[in-house]
Amino acid sequence: MLNSMNNSSVFMSEDVRGVITWLYYRDLPRAQRFYENIMGFEMEVDQGWSKIYRIRDGAYVGLVDGAHGYHKANNIKPVILCLNVKDADAWYEKLKKNGLDIEELPRESERLKVKVFMFKDIEGYTVEIQQTMPGGLSI
């Protein structure tokens, strides 16, 4: 497949305006409150049964009413929403201050050279907050 691609298709990523990660919820209003009040994201687009929240320029998380979306809300959540941030400790403190109960303190991975902590959102999706340390194997 790769050999049949012409040179213009290799640079298609230049035309990408943004990336949306879609997550499916049984209780969309509750998910909205979590991402607005705890995570501090602002809604960019209200599509009715789906809401798009801006994380930063070009990066979005979409919350979908699982009764109406392409997929259905499910108990199995094989997705991690990973936010690579400048200061994991500051994010930890901000989230705790916003009322999030986080059991795990930020910790450093010697192998990957990242500082990280994880928690579950209100319906069980894993959110990872990650800070790349000097020489780290991440973005």
SVG drawing of the C-alpha trace seen along z (x, -y; Angstrom):
<svg xmlns="http://www.w3.org/2000/svg" viewBox="-30 -28 48 32">
<polyline fill="none" stroke="black" stroke-width="0.4" points="0.0,0.0 2.7,-2.5 4.6,-2.0 1.5,-3.0 1.2,-6.4 2.2,-9.4 4.4,-12.1 1.4,-14.5 -0.3,-12.1 2.7,-11.9 2.2,-15.5 -1.5,-15.3 -0.9,-16.0 -0.2,-19.6 -3.9,-20.0 -5.1,-18.7 -6.6,-21.6 -7.0,-19.7 -7.6,-16.4 -10.7,-15.4 -10.7,-12.4 -14.3,-11.3 -15.5,-9.8 -19.0,-8.2 -21.0,-8.8 -24.3,-7.5 -24.7,-10.8 -23.5,-13.6 -24.4,-16.6 -22.3,-15.0 -19.4,-14.5 -19.7,-18.1 -19.5,-19.3 -16.4,-17.2 -14.5,-18.5 -15.6,-22.1 -15.4,-22.4 -12.6,-19.9 -10.5,-19.9 -11.1,-23.6 -11.8,-23.0 -14.1,-25.4 -16.7,-24.2 -15.8,-25.2 -18.8,-23.6 -22.2,-22.4 -23.6,-19.9 -26.5,-18.9 -25.8,-15.4 -22.1,-15.9 -19.9,-18.7 -16.4,-19.6 -14.0,-21.0 -10.8,-22.8 -7.7,-21.5 -5.4,-23.8 -4.9,-25.0 -5.7,-22.0 -6.4,-19.5 -9.9,-18.8 -11.9,-16.2 -15.4,-15.5 -18.0,-14.3 -20.9,-12.3 -24.2,-11.1 -23.7,-7.4 -27.3,-6.8 -26.9,-8.8 -23.3,-8.6 -21.4,-6.4 -20.5,-4.2 -22.4,-3.4 -21.3,-4.1 -19.6,-1.0 -18.1,0.2 -14.9,1.1 -12.8,-2.0 -9.7,-1.0 -8.7,-4.7 -6.3,-7.0 -6.7,-10.7 -3.1,-11.8 -2.3,-15.5 1.4,-16.3 1.8,-19.4 4.7,-21.7 4.2,-21.0 2.6,-17.8 2.8,-18.8 0.9,-22.1 -1.8,-20.1 -2.0,-17.7 -2.6,-20.6 -5.1,-22.4 -7.2,-19.2 -7.1,-18.5 -8.2,-22.1 -11.0,-21.7 -12.4,-18.8 -10.9,-15.7 -10.0,-12.8 -6.6,-11.5 -5.2,-8.5 -1.8,-8.5 0.8,-11.2 2.8,-12.3 5.8,-9.9 8.8,-9.8 9.5,-7.0 13.3,-6.6 13.0,-4.6 10.8,-7.1 11.9,-10.2 8.4,-11.5 6.5,-12.6 3.0,-11.2 -0.2,-10.6 -3.5,-9.1 -7.1,-9.1 -10.5,-8.1 -13.1,-10.5 -16.7,-10.3 -17.5,-7.3 -14.2,-5.4 -12.1,-6.8 -8.4,-7.1 -6.9,-10.5 -3.1,-10.7 -1.3,-13.9 2.3,-13.6 5.3,-16.0 8.3,-15.2 11.6,-15.6 14.9,-16.4 15.8,-13.6 12.3,-12.1 10.7,-9.7 7.5,-11.7 6.5,-14.9"/>
</svg>
